[in-house]
Amino acid sequence: MNEYGIAFALLGAVLAALVPGIASAKAVSMGGVAGAGVITEDPAQFGKVLILQLLPGTQGIYGLLIAFITLSQIGVLGGSSDISFVKGLLYFAACLPIVIVGYSSAIKQAKAAVASINVVAKRPDQFGKAMIFPAMVETYAILALLISILAVNGVSGLNI
């Protein structure tokens, strides 16, 4: 039964990297499509549009961070990988906040970023205000990252 512990822990780490990464790729693509339209009309807006496009890419980075932390905790990157079934399930559960919120917030942040790119297209002087909309969505990705970090580190300290 113990051989399943490492499998569940590894599954959590893989999903933490994979799911928010896929969502971030889609989200950044959405921003790129909107941004390309803006710079065809006004190439001077490239820097502002690029910042807005990149904002939804952070969830993929957060997921990758949780994956690295988990892999180092479970012995895949060195050390012992003898993990009980229960501990493996706990690692899996600890990865879920960034898996779920990372996916959802990347897509939702992309929608806010696209709307903000449209604001910049019409009112370049409103970039600062426009950037706040997708940045607010980022808050929830950061909260999920923090919960996953705390949970993964908490699981590593358990003797089960």
C-alpha positions as CSV (number, residue, x, y, z in Angstrom):
1,M,0.0,0.0,0.0
2,N,2.9,2.4,0.7
3,E,3.9,2.4,-3.0
4,Y,0.7,4.3,-3.7
5,G,1.8,7.1,-1.4
6,I,4.5,8.3,-3.7
7,A,2.2,7.9,-6.7
8,F,-0.5,10.2,-5.2
9,A,2.1,12.8,-4.1
10,L,3.7,12.7,-7.6
11,L,0.3,13.1,-9.2
12,G,-0.3,16.2,-7.1
13,A,3.0,17.7,-8.1
14,V,2.4,16.9,-11.8
15,L,-1.1,18.4,-11.8
16,A,0.2,21.5,-10.0
17,A,2.6,22.2,-12.9
18,L,0.4,20.9,-15.7
19,V,-3.1,22.5,-15.0
20,P,-2.2,26.1,-14.2
21,G,0.5,25.9,-16.9
22,I,-2.1,25.0,-19.5
23,A,-4.4,27.7,-18.3
24,S,-1.6,30.3,-18.3
25,A,-0.7,29.3,-21.9
26,K,-4.2,29.8,-23.0
27,A,-4.6,33.0,-21.0
28,V,-1.4,34.6,-22.3
29,S,-2.5,33.6,-25.8
30,M,-5.8,35.4,-25.4
31,G,-3.9,38.5,-24.3
32,G,-1.6,38.2,-27.2
33,V,-4.4,38.0,-29.7
34,A,-6.0,41.2,-28.2
35,G,-2.7,42.9,-28.0
36,A,-1.8,42.2,-31.6
37,G,-4.9,44.0,-32.7
38,V,-4.0,47.1,-30.6
39,I,-0.4,47.4,-31.9
40,T,-1.5,47.2,-35.5
41,E,-3.3,50.5,-34.9
42,D,-0.8,52.0,-32.4
43,P,2.6,50.3,-32.1
44,A,3.6,52.7,-29.4
45,Q,1.3,50.8,-27.0
46,F,3.4,47.6,-27.2
47,G,4.9,47.9,-23.7
48,K,1.6,48.5,-22.0
49,V,-0.1,45.7,-23.9
50,L,2.7,43.3,-23.2
51,I,2.5,43.9,-19.4
52,L,-1.3,43.2,-19.6
53,Q,-0.7,40.1,-21.7
54,L,1.8,38.6,-19.3
55,L,-0.2,39.0,-16.1
56,P,-2.2,35.8,-16.5
57,G,1.0,33.8,-17.0
58,T,1.9,33.9,-13.3
59,Q,-0.4,31.0,-12.4
60,G,1.8,28.7,-14.4
61,I,4.8,29.9,-12.5
62,Y,3.0,29.4,-9.2
63,G,2.0,25.8,-10.2
64,L,5.6,25.1,-11.2
65,L,6.8,26.4,-7.8
66,I,4.4,24.1,-5.9
67,A,5.5,21.2,-8.1
68,F,9.2,21.8,-7.3
69,I,8.5,22.1,-3.6
70,T,6.5,18.9,-3.6
71,L,9.0,17.0,-5.6
72,S,11.8,18.0,-3.2
73,Q,9.7,17.1,-0.2
74,I,8.7,13.6,-1.5
75,G,12.3,12.6,-2.4
76,V,11.9,12.7,-6.2
77,L,14.7,15.3,-6.4
78,G,16.8,13.5,-3.9
79,G,16.4,11.9,-0.5
80,S,14.0,9.2,0.6
81,S,10.8,8.6,-1.4
82,D,9.3,6.3,1.2
83,I,5.9,8.0,1.7
84,S,2.9,6.4,3.4
85,F,-0.4,6.2,1.5
86,V,-2.0,8.7,3.8
87,K,0.9,11.1,3.5
88,G,0.8,10.8,-0.3
89,L,-2.9,11.7,-0.3
90,L,-2.2,14.7,1.9
91,Y,0.5,15.9,-0.5
92,F,-2.0,15.4,-3.3
93,A,-4.6,17.5,-1.4
94,A,-2.0,20.1,-0.6
95,C,-1.4,20.7,-4.3
96,L,-5.1,21.1,-5.1
97,P,-5.5,24.8,-4.2
98,I,-3.0,25.9,-6.9
99,V,-4.3,23.3,-9.3
100,I,-7.9,24.5,-9.1
101,V,-7.5,28.2,-8.4
102,G,-4.5,28.5,-10.7
103,Y,-6.5,27.1,-13.6
104,S,-9.6,29.2,-12.9
105,S,-7.9,32.5,-12.1
106,A,-5.6,32.3,-15.2
107,I,-8.6,32.1,-17.5
108,K,-10.6,34.8,-15.6
109,Q,-7.5,37.0,-15.4
110,A,-7.1,36.7,-19.1
111,K,-10.7,38.0,-19.6
112,A,-9.9,41.0,-17.4
113,A,-6.6,41.6,-19.2
114,V,-8.3,41.5,-22.6
115,A,-10.8,44.1,-21.4
116,S,-7.9,46.2,-20.0
117,I,-6.1,45.9,-23.4
118,N,-9.2,47.2,-25.0
119,V,-9.2,50.2,-22.6
120,V,-5.5,50.9,-23.5
121,A,-6.5,50.8,-27.2
122,K,-9.0,53.6,-26.7
123,R,-7.5,55.4,-23.8
124,P,-3.7,54.8,-23.5
125,D,-3.6,57.4,-20.6
126,Q,-5.7,55.0,-18.5
127,F,-3.2,52.2,-18.4
128,G,-2.6,52.4,-14.6
129,K,-6.3,52.0,-13.9
130,A,-6.7,49.3,-16.6
131,M,-4.0,47.3,-15.0
132,I,-5.8,47.1,-11.7
133,F,-8.6,44.9,-13.1
134,P,-6.4,41.9,-14.0
135,A,-4.2,42.5,-10.9
136,M,-7.2,42.0,-8.6
137,V,-7.7,38.5,-10.0
138,E,-4.0,37.8,-9.2
139,T,-4.8,38.1,-5.5
140,Y,-6.7,34.8,-5.5
141,A,-3.9,33.0,-7.3
142,I,-1.4,34.3,-4.7
143,L,-3.7,33.1,-1.9
144,A,-3.9,29.6,-3.4
145,L,-0.2,29.6,-3.8
146,L,0.3,30.5,-0.2
147,I,-2.2,27.8,1.0
148,S,-0.5,25.2,-1.2
149,I,3.0,26.2,0.1
150,L,1.8,26.0,3.7
151,A,0.0,22.7,3.2
152,V,2.9,21.0,1.4
153,N,5.4,22.2,4.0
154,G,3.0,21.1,6.8
155,V,2.5,17.6,5.4
156,S,6.3,17.2,5.2
157,G,6.5,17.6,9.0
158,L,3.8,15.0,9.8
159,N,4.9,11.6,11.1
160,I,2.4,9.4,9.4
